[in-house]
């Protein structure tokens, strides 16, 4: 391209898909998006076409928008851009593709929130930012770590994670320490980025790197939960087989399982709460196959009229399939667990050890 006059007084101006010359006296720094736009304009249709074909619709629109607002680009600016590009490529002998370079490139042409969403999907769960990861850490584990940190650090962490999770963590901290954290959070203003980065880096190095060891769920507890969802025939088959191969494991799993018979250990208040939250037809079906002491416990926590009606419903069912009874009993067990998780009832397998002494 021929340019008349001194280079400092000429400029390349984006005009559609062509480059025209105009006068300009000022040099200016280019953003990442502008650099991409200049490069594509300089390449022209012939050399730029293969690149355009690799871009999606959103990228094309954003690059086109950057071109339309480009303004004058002096030959010196173009030369500097070409030198910068060649230098970066030749300094390593090749282009290096990784998460960081990809993110930097995307930030040149996309808004921050869109880049975050794209990088989150590319990296997967392991690439989530620190605060999202912390929101999935059990409150007990996180509280045990944070209780050894400075109250101000804890205040920063709790201000960055989800509110409901922060509340659960705060409740697990020692009362005096938790109160100090609350006061720090009330007085806390915007946190400087370098401070936030430092906290995040510390958590990543000292906490998240060891999290897999502290978070590992007890295998027997996990199997007990699975066994709880078996019908009684399948449960008996697996328990019997396991007893023959590993008696200790079988005993531990059975001790951790919460069965329908364990509902007989609920206190009257818990039974009444459960009765209010189960469907009547499921209750009749579940009690149809229950032991007498469990039946009597439920009947005893109902009014005489309601108890009589339930007994009539059970008789009206006639013979029922064992599988249907099992499903109804699993439904009641899960309902009881849900109520316990909400704090509405207390369930225990060890009647006597957890009784209240007045």
C-alpha positions in Angstrom: 0.0 0.0 0.0 1.5 3.3 -1.0 1.3 6.2 1.4 2.0 9.8 0.4 3.5 12.2 2.9 5.2 11.6 6.3 3.9 8.5 8.2 3.2 10.6 11.3 0.7 12.7 9.4 -1.2 9.8 7.7 -3.7 7.3 9.0 -5.5 4.2 8.0 -9.2 4.6 8.5 -11.7 1.8 8.7 -14.4 2.4 6.1 -16.5 -0.7 5.4 -14.2 -3.4 4.2 -11.5 -1.1 2.8 -8.6 0.9 4.2 -8.4 4.6 3.2 -5.8 7.2 4.1 -6.5 10.3 6.1 -4.6 12.7 8.2 -4.1 12.2 11.9 -1.6 13.7 14.3 -2.3 11.6 17.4 -1.2 8.1 18.3 -3.3 6.2 20.8 -3.3 2.9 22.6 -5.6 0.2 21.2 -7.8 -2.1 23.3 -7.8 -5.8 22.6 -10.9 -5.6 20.6 -9.5 -2.8 18.5 -6.3 -4.7 17.8 -8.3 -7.7 16.5 -10.4 -5.3 14.3 -7.2 -3.7 12.9 -5.6 -7.0 12.2 -8.7 -8.3 10.3 -8.9 -5.1 8.3 -5.2 -5.2 7.4 -5.5 -8.9 6.3 -8.4 -7.9 4.0 -10.8 -10.2 2.2 -8.3 -12.6 0.7 -6.3 -13.4 3.8 -8.9 -12.7 6.4 -11.6 -14.9 4.9 -10.5 -18.2 6.5 -10.4 -16.5 9.9 -13.9 -15.0 9.5 -15.2 -18.5 8.7 -14.0 -19.8 12.0 -15.9 -17.2 14.0 -19.4 -17.6 15.3 -22.2 -15.1 14.8 -21.7 -13.4 18.1 -17.9 -13.0 17.5 -18.6 -11.6 14.0 -21.0 -9.0 15.4 -18.6 -8.0 18.1 -15.6 -7.7 15.8 -17.7 -5.8 13.3 -18.9 -3.4 16.0 -15.2 -2.8 17.0 -14.4 -2.1 13.3 -17.2 0.4 12.9 -16.0 2.4 15.9 -12.3 2.1 15.1 -11.5 5.6 13.8 -8.1 6.6 12.4 -5.2 4.1 12.7 -1.9 5.5 11.7 0.7 3.5 9.8 2.9 3.7 12.9 0.2 2.2 15.0 -0.3 -0.6 12.4 3.4 -1.3 12.3 3.6 -1.4 16.1 0.7 -3.8 16.2 2.3 -6.1 13.6 5.6 -6.1 15.4 3.8 -6.9 18.7 2.1 -9.8 17.1 5.2 -11.2 15.4 7.2 -10.7 18.6 4.8 -12.7 20.7 4.6 -15.5 18.2 8.3 -15.7 17.5 9.4 -15.4 21.2 8.3 -18.9 21.9 8.4 -20.3 18.4 4.7 -21.2 18.6 1.4 -20.1 20.0 0.6 -21.4 23.4 -3.1 -22.2 24.0 -4.2 -22.5 27.7 -7.0 -21.3 30.0 -5.2 -18.0 30.7 -4.5 -17.1 27.1 -8.0 -18.1 26.1 -9.6 -16.0 28.8 -7.4 -12.9 28.0 -8.3 -13.2 24.3 -12.0 -13.5 25.1 -11.9 -10.5 27.4 -10.6 -8.5 24.4 -13.9 -9.0 22.5 -16.5 -10.1 25.1 -18.0 -8.6 28.3 -16.7 -10.0 31.6 -19.9 -11.8 32.5 -20.0 -13.7 29.2 -16.3 -14.6 29.4 -16.9 -16.0 33.0 -19.8 -18.1 31.7 -17.7 -19.5 28.8 -14.7 -20.2 30.9 -16.9 -21.9 33.6 -18.2 -24.3 31.0 -14.8 -24.9 29.5 -13.1 -25.6 32.8 -16.0 -27.6 34.2 -16.8 -28.0 38.0 -13.1 -28.1 38.8 -12.6 -24.6 37.3 -15.3 -22.9 39.3 -14.2 -19.8 41.2 -13.2 -20.2 44.8 -16.4 -18.7 46.2 -18.7 -21.0 44.2 -16.6 -24.0 45.4 -16.9 -22.9 49.0 -20.6 -22.7 48.7 -20.6 -26.4 48.1 -18.4 -27.3 51.1 -20.2 -28.7 54.1 -20.7 -26.1 56.7 -19.0 -28.1 59.5 -15.9 -28.6 57.4 -15.7 -24.9 56.4 -16.5 -23.7 60.0 -13.7 -25.9 61.4 -11.2 -24.3 59.1 -12.4 -20.7 59.5 -12.5 -20.8 63.2 -8.7 -20.7 63.2 -8.6 -17.6 60.9 -8.7 -13.9 61.8 -12.3 -12.7 62.2 -11.8 -10.1 59.4 -10.8 -12.9 57.0 -13.8 -14.9 58.0 -16.0 -11.9 57.5 -14.6 -11.5 53.9 -15.2 -15.2 53.1 -18.8 -15.2 54.5 -19.6 -12.0 52.6 -18.6 -13.7 49.3 -20.5 -17.0 49.6 -24.3 -17.6 49.4 -26.3 -16.2 52.3 -28.0 -19.4 53.3 -24.6 -21.2 53.4 -23.0 -18.4 55.3 -25.8 -18.6 57.9 -25.1 -22.3 58.4 -21.4 -21.8 58.7 -21.8 -18.9 61.1 -24.0 -21.1 63.3 -21.3 -23.7 63.6 -18.6 -21.2 64.7 -17.9 -20.6 68.4 -20.5 -18.1 69.7 -18.0 -15.4 70.8 -16.0 -15.7 67.6 -19.1 -15.7 65.5 -20.3 -12.5 67.1 -17.0 -10.8 66.3 -17.3 -11.9 62.7 -20.8 -10.5 62.5 -19.6 -7.2 63.9 -16.8 -7.1 61.3 -19.3 -7.9 58.5 -21.5 -5.0 59.7 -18.6 -2.6 59.5 -17.0 -3.9 56.4 -16.9 -1.7 53.3 -15.9 -2.7 49.8 -12.9 -5.1 49.9 -9.9 -4.1 47.8 -9.2 -6.5 44.9 -5.6 -7.3 46.0 -6.9 -8.2 49.5 -9.6 -10.4 48.0 -7.1 -12.1 45.7 -4.9 -12.8 48.6 -7.7 -14.4 50.6 -8.7 -16.4 47.6 -5.2 -17.6 47.0 -4.8 -18.6 50.6 -8.0 -20.6 50.6 -7.0 -22.3 47.4 -3.5 -23.4 48.7 -4.3 -24.2 52.3 -7.9 -25.4 52.2 -9.2 -26.5 48.8 -6.1 -28.5 48.0 -6.7 -30.7 51.1 -10.5 -30.7 50.8 -10.8 -34.0 49.1 -9.4 -35.7 52.2 -11.7 -33.9 54.7 -14.8 -34.2 52.5 -14.7 -37.9 51.8 -18.0 -39.4 52.8 -18.0 -42.5 54.9 -18.6 -45.5 52.5 -20.7 -47.4 55.0 -23.0 -44.4 55.5 -23.4 -44.1 51.8 -24.2 -47.8 51.4 -26.7 -47.6 54.3 -28.6 -44.9 52.5 -28.7 -47.1 49.3 -29.8 -50.1 51.3 -32.6 -48.0 52.8 -34.1 -47.6 49.4 -34.1 -51.3 48.6 -37.4 -53.3 48.9 -37.2 -55.7 51.8 -36.4 -58.8 49.5 -33.5 -57.1 47.8 -32.3 -55.7 51.1 -32.3 -59.1 52.8 -30.5 -60.6 49.8 -27.7 -58.1 49.9 -27.4 -58.0 53.7 -27.2 -61.9 53.8 -24.5 -62.0 51.1 -22.5 -59.2 52.7 -22.7 -61.0 56.1 -21.1 -64.0 54.6 -18.3 -62.1 53.0 -17.7 -59.2 55.4 -19.6 -59.5 58.7 -18.1 -56.3 60.1 -19.2 -54.1 57.1 -22.6 -55.7 57.2 -23.0 -54.8 60.9 -21.9 -51.3 60.4 -24.3 -50.7 57.5 -27.2 -52.2 59.4 -26.4 -50.0 62.4 -26.5 -46.9 60.1 -29.7 -47.9 58.3 -32.9 -46.2 59.2 -35.8 -48.6 58.7 -39.5 -48.4 58.9 -39.3 -50.2 62.3 -37.2 -47.3 63.6 -40.2 -45.0 63.2 -41.4 -46.8 66.3 -38.7 -45.0 68.3 -40.1 -41.6 67.5 -41.6 -39.5 70.3 -45.3 -38.7 70.2 -44.7 -35.2 68.9 -42.7 -36.5 66.0 -45.3 -39.1 65.2 -48.0 -36.5 65.1 -45.9 -34.3 62.9 -45.2 -37.2 60.6 -49.0 -38.0 60.4 -49.7 -34.5 59.3 -47.2 -34.8 56.4 -48.0 -38.2 54.9 -50.8 -39.1 52.5 -53.5 -41.2 54.1 -53.6 -43.9 51.5 -49.8 -44.3 51.8 -50.1 -44.5 55.6 -52.7 -47.2 55.4 -50.6 -49.2 52.9 -47.4 -48.8 54.9 -49.0 -49.9 58.2 -50.6 -52.9 56.5 -47.2 -54.6 56.6 -45.9 -53.1 59.9 -45.3 -54.8 63.2 -48.0 -54.5 65.8 -46.0 -52.2 68.1 -45.5 -49.8 65.2 -49.2 -49.9 64.3 -50.2 -49.3 68.0 -47.8 -46.3 68.2 -49.4 -44.6 65.2 -53.0 -45.5 66.3 -52.2 -44.2 69.8 -51.2 -40.8 68.5 -54.5 -40.3 66.6 -57.9 -39.5 67.7 -60.3 -42.4 68.3 -62.3 -41.5 65.2 -59.2 -41.1 63.0 -57.8 -44.3 64.3 -61.0 -46.2 63.6 -61.2 -44.8 60.0 -57.6 -45.7 59.3 -58.2 -49.3 60.5 -61.2 -49.5 58.2 -59.1 -48.2 55.3 -56.5 -50.9 56.0 -59.1 -53.6 56.1 -60.7 -52.4 52.9 -57.4 -52.7 51.1 -57.6 -56.5 51.3 -54.5 -58.5 50.3 -51.7 -56.2 49.0 -48.5 -56.8 47.2 -45.4 -56.7 49.3 -43.7 -54.4 46.8 -46.4 -51.8 47.2 -46.1 -52.0 51.0 -42.3 -51.6 50.7 -42.8 -48.5 48.5 -45.2 -46.9 51.0 -42.9 -47.6 53.9 -39.9 -46.1 52.0 -42.1 -43.0 51.3 -42.7 -42.6 55.0 -39.1 -43.1 55.9 -38.0 -40.4 53.4 -40.7 -38.1 54.7 -39.4 -38.6 58.2 -35.9 -37.8 57.1 -37.0 -34.7 55.3 -38.8 -33.5 58.4 -35.7 -34.2 60.4 -33.5 -32.3 58.0 -35.8 -29.3 58.4 -35.5 -29.6 62.2 -39.2 -30.4 62.6 -38.6 -33.8 64.2 -35.7 -35.7 65.7 -35.0 -39.3 64.6 -32.7 -41.7 66.3 -31.9 -45.4 65.9 -30.6 -45.7 69.4 -33.7 -45.4 71.6 -32.5 -44.8 75.1 -29.1 -43.2 74.4 -30.6 -40.1 72.9 -33.5 -39.8 75.3 -33.9 -36.5 77.2 -33.4 -36.7 81.0 -35.5 -34.2 82.9 
